[in-house]
């Protein structure tokens, strides 16, 4: 298994309950594929470096997990089609 880190940004107008539900959904998505989530942090609403789709801020979420490549690929696919997430990046950590 490899170490992965994903940072995703949720639209700023999203309600708190929905943000929590989104976080849990992505966490359970990777856990169902045999991953172990080592860290899940909500950084909160922060200003973006530049405007994206007429938004100046977003809700940042950081998740670190250990998984096979297939789990990370599935998470990437689901993040791309989720309407509430407008940016994400998955990086592979050190072994």
N, C-alpha and C positions, 0 to 999 in steps of 0.2 A: 504494500500500500504506500501511496505517496501523500505528502502533505500539500494541501491546497488552501488558498485564501481567496475568498470572494468578497468584493465590495460592491454593493448595489445601492442605487439612489432611487427612492420612492418619491412620487409627486408630493409637493408640500401641503396640498389641501386635503390629503388623506387623513381620515379620523384615526385616533389612537388605537381603537379596537381593531380596525382593519389592518393597521401596521403590524400589530401583534399577531394577527391571523396570518399575514403574509410571511412574517418571520418563521412562524411555526410550520407553515406549509413547506417552505424551502428546506427547513431543518429535517422534517420528516421525509421529504423527497430523497435526500441523500442517505438518511439512515435506513430507509427501506431497501437501498441498494448496497447495504453492508458497510456504510461509512460510519466513522466515529467523529461526532462534532466535538472539537476541543474548546472552541470559544465562539460565543455568539454575543455581540455587543450592538446596542443601538446608540449611535453617536448623537442622534437627534437632528434637529433642523439646523442646517449650515448654509452659508452663502456659497454659491457656485463661483468658480474662477471666471466663467464667462456665461452669458445667457444661452440657454438651450430651450428651444421651442417656447420662447417667451416666458421662461421661468428663470428667476434669479436665485432661488434657493431650493433645497431638497432635503429629504430625511435620509441620512446615511446609515447603512447597516453593514457591519463587518462580521464575517463568519469564517472560522478556520476549521478544517476537517481533514481527516485521513481517509483516503478512499482509493479505489481503482479508477483508471482513466474513464471508464464507461459511466461512472456516477457523475463525474465532473462534466462530461459531455452532455448527459441528460439534464443536469442543472442548467447548463448554458442554453440548451434548447428551450427549456421552460421559461427562463428569464427573458429570452428574446421575444416570446409571444405574450408575456404578461403586460397588460395595459397600465398597471400602476407603477411598474419599474421603467424608468426612461434611460438609465445608463447602468452598466455593470461591467466588471472586469474580474476574470478568474486567473489567478497566477499560481504557478507550482512552486512550492517552497523547497528548502533544502532537505535532504534526506536525513 
